Amino acid sequence: MNGDVSRVSPIEDREYSRHKFLKTAASVGAALSAAGIGGAGVFTRYAEAQPTLGFVAFPTYQGLGDAAILQFAYQLELLEGRFYQFGVEAGILDPFAATQIAAIRDHEFAHADFLASTLASLGAAVPPEPQFVYPPGVFEDPVAFLELAATFEPVGIGAYQGSAGALQSKEILAGAGSILGVECDHRTAIDILRGISGPNFIPFQRSFTFGEAVAATTPFGVVV
């Protein structure tokens, strides 16, 4: 693929501000379907063995404790941040899309920094960054890249939503809720880049149990 053929440019109105872009509603049915456990499992064969943090015995967030929940969330933020970083560096996106993805990348790393500092304040360890595994060719094809982004975002949203009831600290819950809102903006932004436009018909966010979030992310290298 070369030149204009290799670049994604589904949005015609280039005058959208970043704020309006991120706030525009979009249909996310396809993204939520792609976030199913079966879909993530397609990439299991690309994953390498990783050490564990000892969370694997917990099918739900209850009993994990705040620190363990944040350690898992920290890895999810890095998984997404690195993915968007590599996508921008690959040069497969048109300038508008690249600007939006770069902004989302920065948000993910800011979330990771917040979670790391919160873990430090709890006296808990910040997990080392895993060796993430992404499907071959995903950084060569802009359509495949955005489709995988549309899978990652609902999983992150569902993980934050699913863990909310298990968090004991109100301060941590408030921080997680703030991150959740931004992740929802990311999902909408990705859908717009994929050419999906229109109102968001989802009245409630889809929650992921801990077991579901683990199944959806460990194939990419997240450690539990």
C-alpha positions as CSV (number, residue, x, y, z in Angstrom):
1,M,0.0,0.0,0.0
2,N,1.3,3.4,-0.8
3,G,0.4,7.1,-0.5
4,D,-3.2,7.9,0.0
5,V,-4.3,4.3,-0.5
6,S,-2.6,3.3,2.7
7,R,-4.1,5.9,4.9
8,V,-7.4,6.2,6.7
9,S,-9.5,9.3,6.2
10,P,-13.2,8.6,6.9
11,I,-13.9,12.0,8.4
12,E,-14.6,14.7,5.9
13,D,-15.1,17.7,8.2
14,R,-11.6,18.6,9.2
15,E,-12.8,21.6,11.2
16,Y,-13.9,19.5,14.1
17,S,-12.0,20.6,17.2
18,R,-10.4,17.8,19.3
19,H,-12.9,18.5,22.1
20,K,-15.9,18.2,19.8
21,F,-14.4,15.1,18.2
22,L,-13.9,13.2,21.4
23,K,-17.4,14.2,22.7
24,T,-19.3,13.2,19.5
25,A,-21.5,10.2,20.2
26,A,-21.0,7.1,18.0
27,S,-22.6,3.7,17.7
28,V,-20.4,1.1,19.5
29,G,-22.3,-2.2,18.9
30,A,-19.6,-3.5,16.6
31,A,-16.9,-2.6,19.0
32,L,-18.6,-4.3,22.0
33,S,-19.1,-7.4,19.8
34,A,-15.5,-7.4,18.9
35,A,-14.6,-7.1,22.6
36,G,-16.1,-10.5,23.3
37,I,-13.9,-13.1,24.9
38,G,-13.9,-15.2,21.8
39,G,-12.6,-12.4,19.6
40,A,-9.7,-11.7,21.9
41,G,-8.9,-15.4,22.0
42,V,-8.1,-15.3,18.3
43,F,-4.7,-13.8,19.2
44,T,-3.8,-16.3,21.9
45,R,-1.3,-18.0,19.6
46,Y,0.7,-14.8,19.5
47,A,1.1,-14.5,23.3
48,E,4.3,-15.6,25.1
49,A,4.4,-17.0,28.6
50,Q,4.5,-14.4,31.3
51,P,5.2,-14.6,35.1
52,T,2.1,-14.1,37.3
53,L,1.2,-11.6,40.0
54,G,-1.0,-14.2,41.8
55,F,-4.4,-12.8,40.7
56,V,-5.4,-15.7,38.5
57,A,-7.4,-17.5,41.2
58,F,-9.9,-14.7,41.5
59,P,-12.8,-14.9,39.0
60,T,-14.3,-11.6,40.3
61,Y,-12.8,-8.4,41.6
62,Q,-14.2,-9.0,45.1
63,G,-11.4,-10.0,47.4
64,L,-8.5,-8.7,45.2
65,G,-8.2,-5.5,47.1
66,D,-7.6,-2.0,45.8
67,A,-3.9,-2.4,45.1
68,A,-4.3,-5.5,43.0
69,I,-7.2,-4.0,41.0
70,L,-5.0,-0.9,40.3
71,Q,-2.0,-3.1,39.3
72,F,-4.2,-4.8,36.7
73,A,-5.6,-1.5,35.5
74,Y,-2.1,-0.1,35.2
75,Q,-1.2,-2.9,32.8
76,L,-4.3,-2.3,30.7
77,E,-3.4,1.4,30.4
78,L,0.1,0.5,29.2
79,L,-1.2,-2.1,26.8
80,E,-3.3,0.6,25.1
81,G,-0.8,3.3,25.4
82,R,1.9,1.3,23.7
83,F,-0.5,0.2,21.1
84,Y,-1.4,3.7,20.2
85,Q,2.2,4.8,20.4
86,F,3.3,2.1,17.9
87,G,0.3,3.0,15.6
88,V,1.4,6.7,15.5
89,E,5.0,5.8,14.9
90,A,4.0,3.4,12.1
91,G,2.9,6.3,9.9
92,I,-0.2,4.5,8.6
93,L,-2.8,7.1,9.6
94,D,-3.7,10.3,7.9
95,P,-2.8,13.5,9.8
96,F,-6.2,14.0,11.4
97,A,-6.4,10.4,12.6
98,A,-2.8,10.5,13.8
99,T,-3.5,13.6,15.9
100,Q,-6.5,11.9,17.6
101,I,-4.6,8.7,18.2
102,A,-1.6,10.6,19.6
103,A,-4.0,12.4,22.0
104,I,-5.5,9.1,23.1
105,R,-2.0,7.7,23.6
106,D,-1.1,10.5,25.9
107,H,-4.3,10.0,27.9
108,E,-3.5,6.3,28.4
109,F,0.0,7.1,29.6
110,A,-1.3,9.8,31.9
111,H,-3.7,7.2,33.4
112,A,-0.9,4.8,33.9
113,D,1.1,7.5,35.7
114,F,-1.8,8.3,37.9
115,L,-2.3,4.6,38.8
116,A,1.5,4.2,39.4
117,S,1.5,7.1,41.8
118,T,-1.6,5.8,43.6
119,L,0.0,2.4,44.0
120,A,3.1,4.1,45.5
121,S,0.9,6.0,47.9
122,L,-0.6,2.7,49.0
123,G,2.9,1.2,49.5
124,A,2.2,-1.3,46.8
125,A,4.5,-2.4,44.0
126,V,4.1,-1.0,40.5
127,P,4.2,-4.0,38.1
128,P,7.0,-4.0,35.5
129,E,5.8,-3.3,32.0
130,P,4.9,-6.6,30.3
131,Q,6.3,-7.6,26.9
132,F,3.1,-6.9,25.0
133,V,2.2,-9.0,22.0
134,Y,0.2,-7.5,19.1
135,P,-1.1,-9.4,16.1
136,P,1.3,-9.4,13.1
137,G,0.5,-6.7,10.5
138,V,-1.7,-4.6,12.8
139,F,0.8,-1.7,12.5
140,E,0.8,-2.0,8.7
141,D,-2.9,-1.8,8.0
142,P,-4.9,1.2,9.3
143,V,-8.2,-0.7,9.1
144,A,-6.8,-3.6,11.2
145,F,-5.3,-1.1,13.6
146,L,-8.5,0.8,14.2
147,E,-10.5,-2.5,14.5
148,L,-8.1,-3.7,17.3
149,A,-8.4,-0.3,18.9
150,A,-12.2,-0.7,18.8
151,T,-11.7,-4.0,20.7
152,F,-9.3,-2.7,23.4
153,E,-11.4,0.4,24.4
154,P,-14.6,-1.5,25.4
155,V,-12.5,-4.0,27.4
156,G,-10.9,-1.2,29.3
157,I,-14.3,0.5,29.9
158,G,-15.8,-2.8,31.1
159,A,-12.9,-3.5,33.4
160,Y,-13.2,-0.1,35.1
161,Q,-17.0,-0.5,35.3
162,G,-16.8,-4.0,36.6
163,S,-14.2,-3.2,39.3
164,A,-16.0,-0.2,40.7
165,G,-18.1,-2.0,43.2
166,A,-15.0,-3.8,44.6
167,L,-12.9,-0.7,45.3
168,Q,-12.9,0.2,49.0
169,S,-11.3,3.7,48.8
170,K,-13.7,6.4,47.8
171,E,-10.8,8.5,46.6
172,I,-9.6,5.7,44.3
173,L,-13.1,5.1,43.1
174,A,-13.4,8.7,42.2
175,G,-10.2,8.6,40.2
176,A,-11.2,5.4,38.4
177,G,-14.5,7.0,37.5
178,S,-12.7,10.0,36.0
179,I,-10.6,7.6,33.9
180,L,-13.7,5.6,32.9
181,G,-15.3,8.8,31.4
182,V,-12.3,9.5,29.3
183,E,-12.1,5.9,28.1
184,C,-15.7,6.2,26.9
185,D,-14.6,9.3,24.9
186,H,-11.8,7.2,23.4
187,R,-14.2,4.5,22.3
188,T,-16.3,7.1,20.5
189,A,-13.3,8.7,18.9
190,I,-12.1,5.4,17.6
191,D,-15.6,4.7,16.1
192,I,-15.6,8.0,14.4
193,L,-12.2,7.3,12.9
194,R,-13.7,4.0,11.6
195,G,-16.5,5.9,9.9
196,I,-19.2,5.0,12.4
197,S,-21.3,8.1,13.2
198,G,-24.6,8.7,14.9
199,P,-26.0,8.7,18.5
200,N,-24.8,6.4,21.2
201,F,-27.7,4.0,21.9
202,I,-26.1,2.4,24.9
203,P,-27.9,3.5,28.1
204,F,-25.6,1.6,30.4
205,Q,-21.9,0.6,30.1
206,R,-21.2,-3.1,29.7
207,S,-19.3,-4.4,32.7
208,F,-16.6,-7.1,32.6
209,T,-16.0,-9.5,35.4
210,F,-12.3,-9.9,36.4
211,G,-12.3,-13.3,34.7
212,E,-13.6,-11.8,31.4
213,A,-11.1,-8.9,31.5
214,V,-8.3,-11.4,32.1
215,A,-9.4,-13.6,29.3
216,A,-9.6,-10.6,26.9
217,T,-6.2,-9.2,27.7
218,T,-3.7,-11.9,28.8
219,P,-3.4,-13.0,25.1
220,F,-1.7,-9.7,24.5
221,G,0.8,-10.1,27.4
222,V,-1.1,-8.6,30.4
223,V,0.2,-10.4,33.6
224,V,-2.1,-11.8,36.3
